[in-house]
Amino acid sequence: MEKKFNLKTGKLGEEIAARFLEKKGYKITARNFKTKYSEIDLIARRKDILVFVEVRARAGEDFGTPEETINREKKRRLKRAAQAFAAFNKWKGPLRIDAVCLVLDENQKAARVSHYENIC
């Protein structure tokens, strides 16, 4: 049951994050891109920058913040996945890795959304 809840929270978080970024002028170009290193939740473009976005969603903060779940190893895997995507697609322009961390309230609405640019 808990895994199903976590998957639902994750998918809802990705949808909220995508809408949040679109309102900020980002164009979502791909979702859930898998490499052997990691899965990239969202890939977006803003102006001439290719942005890889890690989405972290939590239902409340009783057991920690979503930001605390992005550790050094996760950043390393994200960086390798982003490089693999860029190489595969022959991307020569600038790129960066961002994170969107959000907390859902008891009604599954965003209580807090935070966007962190260039996390690694």
C-alpha positions in Angstrom: 0.0 0.0 0.0 2.8 2.4 0.9 4.6 1.9 -2.4 1.4 2.6 -4.3 0.9 5.8 -2.3 4.5 6.9 -2.9 4.1 6.3 -6.7 0.8 8.3 -6.7 2.5 11.1 -4.7 5.5 11.1 -7.1 3.3 11.3 -10.3 1.2 14.0 -8.8 4.4 15.9 -7.8 5.7 15.6 -11.3 2.5 17.0 -12.7 2.5 19.9 -10.3 6.2 20.6 -11.0 5.6 20.6 -14.8 2.7 23.1 -14.5 4.8 25.2 -12.1 7.7 25.3 -14.5 5.5 26.1 -17.5 4.1 29.1 -15.7 7.7 30.3 -15.3 8.3 30.0 -19.0 9.8 26.6 -19.3 8.7 24.2 -22.1 8.6 20.6 -21.0 10.1 18.4 -23.8 10.3 15.0 -22.1 9.2 13.2 -19.0 10.6 10.2 -17.1 13.6 9.7 -19.4 15.4 6.5 -18.3 19.1 5.9 -18.7 21.3 3.2 -17.1 22.4 5.8 -14.5 19.1 7.3 -13.4 15.7 8.5 -14.4 15.2 12.1 -15.3 11.8 13.2 -14.2 11.4 16.3 -16.5 13.4 17.7 -19.3 12.6 21.3 -20.3 13.9 24.1 -22.4 14.1 27.7 -21.3 15.5 30.1 -23.9 18.6 28.3 -25.1 19.2 26.2 -22.0 18.4 22.5 -21.7 17.2 21.9 -18.1 17.0 18.5 -16.4 14.7 18.5 -13.4 14.6 16.2 -10.5 11.2 16.3 -8.8 10.9 15.5 -5.1 7.5 15.3 -3.5 6.5 14.6 0.0 3.1 14.2 1.7 3.9 16.5 4.7 7.3 17.1 6.3 6.9 15.0 9.5 9.7 12.7 8.4 12.0 15.3 6.7 11.9 17.7 3.7 12.0 16.7 0.1 15.3 18.6 -0.3 17.0 16.2 2.2 16.4 13.3 -0.1 18.7 14.7 -2.8 22.1 13.4 -1.7 25.6 13.4 -3.3 25.0 10.0 -4.9 21.7 11.1 -6.4 23.3 14.3 -7.8 26.1 12.2 -9.3 23.6 9.9 -11.1 21.6 12.8 -12.3 24.7 14.4 -13.8 25.6 11.2 -15.6 22.1 10.8 -16.9 22.0 14.4 -18.2 25.3 13.9 -19.9 24.1 10.7 -21.5 20.9 12.4 -22.8 22.8 15.4 -24.2 25.3 13.1 -26.0 22.6 10.8 -27.4 20.7 13.9 -28.7 23.9 15.7 -29.8 23.1 18.7 -27.6 25.9 21.2 -27.9 24.3 24.1 -26.0 24.2 25.0 -22.3 22.5 22.6 -19.8 21.9 22.5 -16.1 20.3 20.3 -13.5 17.5 21.8 -11.3 15.3 20.4 -8.6 11.6 21.1 -7.8 10.8 20.1 -4.3 7.2 20.2 -3.1 5.1 19.3 -0.1 1.5 18.2 -0.5 -1.1 18.9 2.1 -3.8 16.4 3.3 -5.9 17.2 0.2 -3.1 16.4 -2.2 -2.6 20.1 -3.1 0.8 21.8 -3.2 1.4 23.4 0.2 4.9 24.4 -0.8 6.8 24.4 -4.1 10.5 25.3 -4.3 12.6 25.5 -7.4 16.4 25.2 -7.1 18.5 26.0 -10.2 21.8 24.3 -11.0 21.9 21.9 -8.1 25.1 20.1 -9.3 
